[in-house]
Amino acid sequence: MNIQEQIQRKKILNIDKAIDRIKWRFGQGKAFKANFTDVQALNSIITWVNRQKTAELKEYPLFAKMYIMLYGLFLKHYNTDPFDPQPERELHRLLDRDMSIIIHEFWEELNFDSLSKRLNVLSSFDISKHPAFTTDQERKEFLDNFEALPIEEKKAFWQKEYNQETVTDILNNIVNEAINRFGNEKD
């Protein structure tokens, strides 16, 4: 440690001591004029928080990269700038969700997309359309093509193509591979 670091360290209190000092000072219950030790304690806390922020960004570069990229997509989606809190709130709402729910929704969407593709093969039927908004011709085309399917295909047609356990395993493997490949990167 060089002399500059030693000087700097003497200006910064231990974080616990700094917090104790601020708690004591505000715990007095009366107005006060901040002295050098109060300022030193506050500056120590600020320095510690800033160091933590920098360390966390360096410690979790994979998360930081993905967060920043997704945040950028949210800014585009909401057609706004970083001063608007909506994209950050929405991103945090997603991050607060339980992992099992996210995986379940991913699995449901995967199966929905698979069913959509099967329906499109049989006709121009659009699964996202409510049946009341489909034409008689679309319904007839679908039903005629569906009736022409062999019985085994009819039985399997409406079943989920993907097993939730398999999808969960695949997602775990993909994420673990990404962590193994990119997780130790330090920019």
ROTI-900074 format. One line per 10 residues: number of its first residue (from 1); their letters; for each residue x, y, z negated of N, C-alpha, C. Coordinates in Angstrom, 3 decimals. Each point is the difference from the previous one (the first is absolute). Example, Ala and Ser with C-alpha at 12.3 -4.5 7.8 and 13.67 -1.06 7.14 Angstrom:
% residues 2
1> AS> 13.190 -5.690 -7.800 -0.890 1.190 0.000 0.900 1.200 0.000 | -0.350 1.050 0.720 0.820 1.190 -0.060 -0.770 1.090 -0.730
% end
This chain:
% residues 187
1> MNIQEQIQRK> 0.853 -1.171 0.000 -0.853 1.171 0.000 0.898 1.233 0.000 | -0.251 0.900 0.969 0.827 1.199 0.082 -0.491 1.059 -0.984 | 0.737 1.076 -0.112 -0.289 1.039 -0.986 -1.355 0.670 0.254 | -0.340 0.181 1.299 -1.286 0.610 0.358 -1.158 -0.867 -0.508 | 0.101 -1.323 0.166 -1.054 -0.910 -0.476 -0.093 0.044 -1.529 | 1.167 0.106 -0.661 -0.018 0.066 -1.460 -0.696 1.275 -0.474 | 0.288 1.104 0.667 -0.647 1.262 -0.359 -1.506 -0.122 0.234 | -0.353 -0.556 1.139 -1.417 -0.156 0.340 -0.700 -0.892 -1.020 | 0.638 -1.091 -0.405 -0.616 -0.928 -0.953 -0.224 0.661 -1.362 | 0.894 0.877 -0.405 -0.168 0.676 -1.292 -1.189 0.963 0.033
11> KILNIDKAID> -0.336 0.511 1.202 -1.143 0.897 0.130 -1.317 -0.776 -0.048 | 0.055 -1.279 0.276 -1.213 -0.799 0.075 -0.102 -0.870 -1.238 | -1.097 0.153 -0.716 -0.255 -0.829 -1.177 -0.465 -1.378 0.431 | 0.172 -0.935 -0.883 -0.604 -1.306 0.191 -1.495 0.226 0.170 | -0.656 -0.750 0.924 -1.406 0.239 0.298 -0.869 -0.137 -1.248 | 0.282 -0.976 -0.838 -0.793 -0.188 -1.218 0.146 1.199 -0.940 | 1.238 0.484 -0.136 0.227 1.171 -0.855 -0.692 1.240 0.570 | 0.037 0.129 1.325 -0.631 1.147 0.646 -1.508 -0.019 -0.225 | -0.605 -1.166 0.160 -1.448 -0.124 -0.216 -0.341 0.253 -1.461 | 0.796 -0.556 -0.912 -0.230 0.240 -1.429 0.073 1.493 -0.320
21> RIKWRFGQGK> 0.958 0.679 0.610 0.162 1.432 -0.243 -1.243 0.766 0.465 | -0.474 -0.298 1.197 -1.175 0.694 0.542 -1.239 -0.332 -0.830 | -0.152 -1.267 -0.381 -1.136 -0.397 -0.842 0.052 0.742 -1.347 | 1.172 0.050 -0.582 0.145 0.690 -1.290 -0.360 1.470 0.147 | 0.530 0.633 1.070 -0.195 1.433 0.180 -1.487 0.326 0.180 | -0.671 -0.788 0.866 -1.429 0.271 0.226 -0.861 -0.509 -1.146 | 0.514 -0.918 -0.778 -0.736 -0.533 -1.141 -0.058 0.940 -1.183 | 0.729 1.095 0.045 0.019 0.966 -1.088 -1.359 0.695 -0.157 | -0.742 0.069 1.078 -1.320 0.597 -0.072 -0.024 1.517 -0.042 | 1.099 0.611 0.380 0.025 1.467 0.006 0.805 0.483 1.203
31> AFKANFTDVQ> -0.195 1.242 0.346 0.722 0.585 1.128 1.491 0.051 -0.323 | 0.816 -0.126 1.021 1.447 0.042 -0.223 0.679 0.565 1.237 | 1.200 0.505 -0.239 0.854 0.442 1.096 1.004 -1.119 0.234 | 0.045 -0.472 1.257 0.897 -1.110 0.316 1.449 0.411 -0.227 | 0.770 -0.877 -0.618 1.421 0.251 -0.196 0.802 -0.874 0.976 | 1.314 0.057 -0.091 0.882 -0.730 0.910 -0.280 -1.502 -0.043 | -0.183 -0.562 -1.182 -0.228 -1.445 -0.136 -1.329 -0.397 0.648 | -1.033 0.844 -0.110 -1.287 -0.278 0.645 0.160 -0.024 1.517 | 0.697 0.995 0.518 0.238 0.080 1.445 0.832 -1.200 0.453 | 1.022 -0.332 -0.781 0.847 -1.152 0.315 -0.843 -1.284 0.025
41> ALNSIITWVN> -0.901 -0.152 -0.954 -0.855 -1.184 -0.056 -0.913 -0.058 1.224 | -0.626 1.103 0.360 -0.882 0.041 1.162 0.782 -0.283 1.281 | 1.164 0.616 0.145 0.834 -0.245 1.180 0.452 -1.458 0.065 | 0.256 -0.592 -1.152 0.394 -1.404 -0.034 -1.126 -0.896 0.501 | -1.210 0.314 -0.416 -1.155 -0.786 0.452 -0.195 0.165 1.507 | 0.091 1.217 0.486 -0.142 0.264 1.438 1.074 -0.744 0.785 | 1.237 0.070 -0.471 1.105 -0.696 0.667 -0.239 -1.500 0.017 | -0.444 -0.554 -1.120 -0.269 -1.433 -0.090 -1.093 -0.420 0.985 | -1.092 0.774 0.057 -1.107 -0.312 0.914 0.491 0.057 1.443 | 0.758 1.029 0.345 0.512 0.109 1.373 0.931 -1.162 0.349
51> RQKTAELKEY> 0.836 -0.388 -0.959 0.883 -1.148 0.228 -0.802 -1.275 0.229 | -1.058 -0.170 -0.807 -0.854 -1.179 0.129 -0.657 -0.047 1.373 | -0.493 1.147 0.461 -0.640 0.050 1.313 0.983 -0.407 1.090 | 1.209 0.524 -0.056 1.021 -0.325 0.989 0.384 -1.466 -0.098 | 0.179 -0.498 -1.215 0.388 -1.399 -0.197 -1.075 -0.946 0.512 | -1.274 0.324 -0.240 -1.079 -0.872 0.441 -0.061 -0.057 1.514 | 0.194 1.128 0.668 -0.004 0.013 1.452 1.147 -0.859 0.538 | 1.159 0.087 -0.645 1.143 -0.811 0.423 -0.172 -1.462 -0.390 | -0.683 -0.243 -1.112 -0.186 -1.367 -0.501 -1.027 -0.777 0.813 | -0.974 0.694 0.554 -1.077 -0.654 0.747 -0.107 0.566 1.420
61> PLFAKMYIML> 1.055 -0.133 0.803 -0.034 0.626 1.328 -1.053 -0.616 0.924 | -0.254 -1.292 -0.132 -0.993 -0.648 0.852 -1.383 0.591 -0.279 | -0.356 0.095 -1.274 -1.289 0.601 -0.376 -0.045 1.453 0.460 | 1.087 0.734 -0.220 0.029 1.422 0.359 -0.206 0.184 1.497 | 0.655 -0.811 0.805 -0.153 0.105 1.458 -1.441 -0.269 0.417 | -0.562 -1.073 -0.517 -1.368 -0.353 0.383 -0.990 1.050 -0.508 | 0.212 0.501 -1.197 -0.885 1.030 -0.555 0.032 1.242 0.880 | 1.196 0.434 0.361 0.147 1.210 0.808 -0.637 -0.186 1.375 | 0.221 -1.169 0.617 -0.594 -0.250 1.313 -1.530 -0.031 -0.083 | -0.539 -0.674 -1.016 -1.446 -0.073 -0.165 -0.577 1.375 -0.346
71> YGLFLKHYNT> 0.712 0.741 -0.813 -0.428 1.356 -0.338 -0.086 0.862 1.264 | 0.981 -0.143 0.873 -0.024 0.720 1.278 -1.215 -0.387 0.843 | -0.329 -1.286 0.025 -1.191 -0.445 0.736 -1.274 0.577 -0.614 | -0.037 0.090 -1.330 -1.167 0.582 -0.671 -0.108 1.493 0.321 | 1.133 0.691 0.065 -0.030 1.416 0.367 -0.594 0.166 1.397 | 0.400 -0.871 0.924 -0.555 0.046 1.360 -1.481 -0.342 -0.019 | -0.354 -1.047 -0.734 -1.396 -0.441 -0.063 -0.908 1.115 -0.521 | 0.426 0.684 -1.042 -0.800 1.081 -0.590 0.250 1.343 0.676 | 0.897 0.003 0.989 0.319 1.210 0.756 0.312 1.160 -0.947 | 0.995 -0.243 -0.851 0.320 0.991 -1.029 1.502 0.079 -0.216
81> DPFDPQPERE> 0.397 0.638 -1.081 1.417 0.164 -0.340 0.241 -0.464 -1.439 | 1.267 -0.040 -0.440 0.300 -0.484 -1.355 -0.608 0.827 -1.131 | -0.531 1.179 0.294 -0.606 0.817 -1.046 -1.425 -0.445 -0.327 | -0.565 -0.829 0.862 -1.343 -0.538 -0.229 0.140 -1.256 -0.857 | -0.676 -0.069 -1.142 0.157 -1.164 -0.878 -0.741 -1.253 0.483 | -0.901 0.123 0.974 -0.820 -1.136 0.427 0.821 -1.206 0.479 | 0.986 0.166 0.889 0.753 -1.176 0.448 0.717 -0.721 -1.147 | 0.579 0.752 -0.910 0.693 -0.614 -1.134 -0.991 -0.725 -0.910 | -1.143 0.617 -0.257 -1.030 -0.654 -0.832 -0.456 -1.313 0.628 | -0.223 0.022 1.315 -0.457 -1.204 0.691 1.076 -1.088 -0.035
91> LHRLLDRDMS> 1.236 0.394 0.203 1.103 -0.956 -0.055 0.124 -0.596 -1.402 | -0.121 0.810 -1.011 0.085 -0.485 -1.378 -1.192 -0.888 -0.346 | -1.170 0.319 0.555 -1.170 -0.849 -0.210 0.268 -1.407 0.549 | 0.636 -0.068 1.154 0.332 -1.303 0.577 1.049 -0.735 -0.839 | 0.994 0.729 -0.470 1.058 -0.625 -0.798 -0.499 -0.456 -1.367 | -1.051 0.618 -0.496 -0.578 -0.387 -1.287 -0.811 -1.296 0.087 | -0.321 -0.424 1.192 -0.845 -1.183 0.170 0.772 -1.267 -0.369 | -0.745 -0.974 -0.472 0.582 -1.274 -0.386 0.481 -0.760 1.241 | 1.159 -0.637 -0.099 0.582 -0.716 1.132 -0.933 -1.095 0.514 | -0.681 -0.710 -0.898 -0.881 -1.085 0.442 -1.146 0.539 0.857
101> IIIHEFWEEL> -0.488 1.181 -0.298 -1.070 0.601 0.799 0.529 0.386 1.377 | 1.186 0.565 0.042 0.602 0.388 1.278 0.207 -1.227 0.880 | 0.511 -1.073 -0.573 0.220 -1.229 0.769 -1.330 -0.586 0.461 | -0.997 0.011 -0.875 -1.320 -0.527 0.373 -0.590 0.793 1.170 | 0.081 1.323 -0.063 -0.531 0.831 1.082 0.778 -0.223 1.299 | 1.301 -0.200 -0.108 0.811 -0.305 1.175 -0.481 -1.300 0.629 | -0.224 -1.020 -0.835 -0.485 -1.298 0.461 -1.373 0.124 0.665 | -0.905 0.754 -0.621 -1.337 0.198 0.573 0.089 0.692 1.362 | 0.826 1.020 0.091 0.158 0.737 1.259 0.602 -0.889 1.088 | 0.950 -0.830 -0.383 0.613 -0.937 0.945 -1.051 -0.947 0.568
111> NFDSLSKRLN> -0.844 -0.536 -0.853 -1.053 -0.900 0.453 -1.064 0.735 0.808 | -0.315 1.225 -0.372 -0.961 0.797 0.759 0.521 0.251 1.414 | 1.281 0.351 0.103 0.604 0.217 1.323 -0.023 -1.277 0.829 | 0.262 -1.125 -0.643 -0.024 -1.286 0.690 -1.402 -0.307 0.529 | -1.016 0.232 -0.816 -1.382 -0.208 0.432 -0.345 0.939 1.148 | 0.451 1.247 -0.079 -0.248 0.964 1.081 0.577 -0.504 1.316 | 1.194 -0.556 -0.052 0.633 -0.524 1.217 -0.790 -1.182 0.553 | -0.467 -0.874 -0.899 -0.800 -1.148 0.461 -1.303 0.467 0.632 | -0.625 1.004 -0.590 -1.238 0.532 0.567 0.244 0.638 1.365 | 1.117 0.705 0.127 0.317 0.657 1.271 0.272 -1.008 1.113
121> VLSSFDISKH> 0.501 -1.176 -0.363 0.230 -1.039 0.998 -1.340 -0.491 0.552 | -1.004 -0.093 -0.864 -1.315 -0.496 0.417 -0.803 1.040 0.781 | 0.214 1.275 -0.316 -0.777 1.039 0.677 0.608 1.354 -0.311 | -0.691 1.030 0.451 0.465 1.359 -0.300 -0.586 0.473 -1.325 | -0.427 -0.944 -0.826 -0.619 0.290 -1.298 1.001 0.726 -0.891 | -0.433 1.116 -0.562 0.855 0.811 -0.877 -0.442 -0.215 -1.439 | 0.838 -0.704 -0.779 -0.368 -0.352 -1.373 -0.172 1.228 -0.883 | 0.654 1.098 0.353 -0.113 1.197 -0.837 -1.340 0.710 0.207 | -0.729 -0.388 1.054 -1.319 0.579 0.266 -1.061 -0.717 -0.809 | -0.903 0.752 -0.543 -1.132 -0.614 -0.686 -0.859 -0.706 1.046
131> PAFTTDQERK> -0.525 -1.202 -0.315 -0.807 -0.740 0.981 -1.145 0.820 0.590 | -0.535 0.930 -0.760 -1.093 0.822 0.520 0.454 0.900 1.146 | 1.296 0.225 0.105 0.521 0.876 1.044 0.624 -0.767 1.163 | -0.154 -1.312 0.012 0.478 -0.783 1.140 -1.142 -0.139 0.994 | 0.371 -0.144 1.234 -1.033 -0.132 1.033 -0.484 -1.444 0.054 | -1.176 -0.189 0.590 -0.534 -1.355 0.198 0.968 -0.819 0.840 | 0.595 0.641 0.989 0.948 -0.694 0.881 1.218 -0.493 -0.788 | 0.547 0.840 -0.890 1.154 -0.401 -0.815 -0.345 -1.179 -0.895 | -1.158 0.062 -0.657 -0.422 -1.105 -0.880 -0.220 -1.280 0.792 | -0.646 0.118 1.164 -0.275 -1.175 0.833 1.312 -0.629 0.484
141> EFLDNFEALP> 0.925 0.838 0.467 1.296 -0.502 0.476 0.721 -0.755 -1.114 | 0.013 0.592 -1.195 0.660 -0.660 -1.120 -0.669 -1.328 -0.335 | -1.322 0.001 -0.128 -0.719 -1.223 -0.375 0.141 -1.096 1.048 | -0.057 0.363 1.269 0.178 -0.993 1.069 1.392 -0.622 -0.078 | 1.012 0.825 -0.158 1.380 -0.506 -0.079 0.217 -0.816 -1.273 | -0.599 0.454 -1.097 0.142 -0.730 -1.262 -0.668 -1.370 0.100 | -1.174 -0.065 0.607 -0.721 -1.276 0.158 0.782 -0.975 0.868 | 0.808 0.529 0.929 0.765 -0.862 0.897 1.225 -0.622 -0.683 | 0.353 0.498 -1.189 1.168 -0.538 -0.712 -0.277 -1.414 -0.507 | 1.045 -0.840 -0.046 -0.157 -1.327 -0.627 -0.359 0.172 -1.488
151> IEEKKAFWQK> -0.667 -0.971 -0.571 -0.487 0.078 -1.388 1.118 0.281 -0.997 | 1.204 -0.585 0.202 1.121 0.214 -0.923 0.438 1.472 0.014 | 0.011 0.586 1.185 0.395 1.407 0.100 -1.054 0.910 -0.626 | -1.258 -0.358 0.142 -1.071 0.788 -0.634 0.156 -0.007 -1.507 | 0.311 -1.163 -0.562 0.166 -0.103 -1.456 1.181 0.847 -0.476 | 1.063 -0.052 0.770 1.225 0.711 -0.396 -0.058 1.489 0.314 | -0.903 0.391 0.889 -0.023 1.374 0.501 -0.110 1.040 -1.113 | -0.885 -0.209 -0.957 -0.261 0.996 -1.033 0.897 -0.167 -1.228 | 0.788 -1.048 -0.030 0.873 -0.215 -1.159 1.208 0.929 0.070 | 0.526 0.293 -1.164 1.186 0.850 -0.060 1.185 -0.771 0.577
161> EYNQETVTDI> 0.719 0.660 0.890 1.128 -0.650 0.655 1.197 -0.136 -0.935 | 0.166 0.989 -0.868 1.181 0.043 -0.856 -0.361 -0.322 -1.443 | 0.806 -0.835 -0.616 -0.148 -0.381 -1.397 0.637 1.093 -0.865 | -0.684 0.400 -1.067 0.516 1.100 -0.832 1.340 -0.355 -0.642 | 0.162 -1.225 -0.444 1.261 -0.399 -0.631 1.160 0.075 0.990 | -0.252 -0.435 1.234 1.041 0.054 1.030 0.371 1.443 0.323 | -1.007 0.843 0.137 0.257 1.419 0.296 0.778 0.644 -1.143 | -0.362 -0.325 -1.240 0.711 0.538 -1.167 1.464 -0.443 0.025 | 0.241 -1.266 0.296 1.375 -0.515 0.085 0.786 0.709 1.096 | -0.622 0.191 1.155 0.680 0.672 1.120 0.348 1.438 -0.387
171> LNNIVNEAIN> -0.953 0.710 -0.603 0.274 1.383 -0.419 1.122 0.046 -1.031 | -0.019 -0.913 -0.957 1.077 -0.053 -0.996 1.350 -0.229 0.672 | 0.047 -0.926 0.957 1.255 -0.284 0.708 0.481 1.206 0.791 | -0.926 0.649 0.706 0.379 1.174 0.801 0.555 1.103 -0.894 | -0.693 0.279 -1.101 0.450 1.061 -0.906 1.340 -0.370 -0.632 | 0.146 -1.238 -0.443 1.268 -0.425 -0.604 1.153 0.070 0.994 | -0.260 -0.385 1.246 1.045 0.108 1.024 0.406 1.457 0.202 | -0.977 0.893 0.017 0.309 1.432 0.158 0.811 0.506 -1.188 | -0.383 -0.421 -1.198 0.750 0.420 -1.191 1.423 -0.539 0.057 | 0.158 -1.257 0.382 1.339 -0.590 0.103 0.830 0.692 1.076
181> RFGNEKD> -0.642 0.376 1.088 0.741 0.614 1.098 0.289 1.476 -0.242 | -0.984 0.732 -0.513 0.132 1.450 -0.093 0.062 0.513 -1.443 | -0.364 -0.827 -0.972 -0.153 0.457 -1.366 1.241 0.538 -0.659 | 1.154 -0.444 0.411 1.245 0.454 -0.627 0.663 1.137 0.759 | -0.672 0.470 1.057 0.558 1.116 0.764 0.059 1.251 -0.845 | 1.082 0.661 0.050 0.130 1.308 -0.658 0.376 0.989 1.088 | -0.854 1.018 0.167 0.268 1.007 1.060 1.178 0.860 -0.356
% end
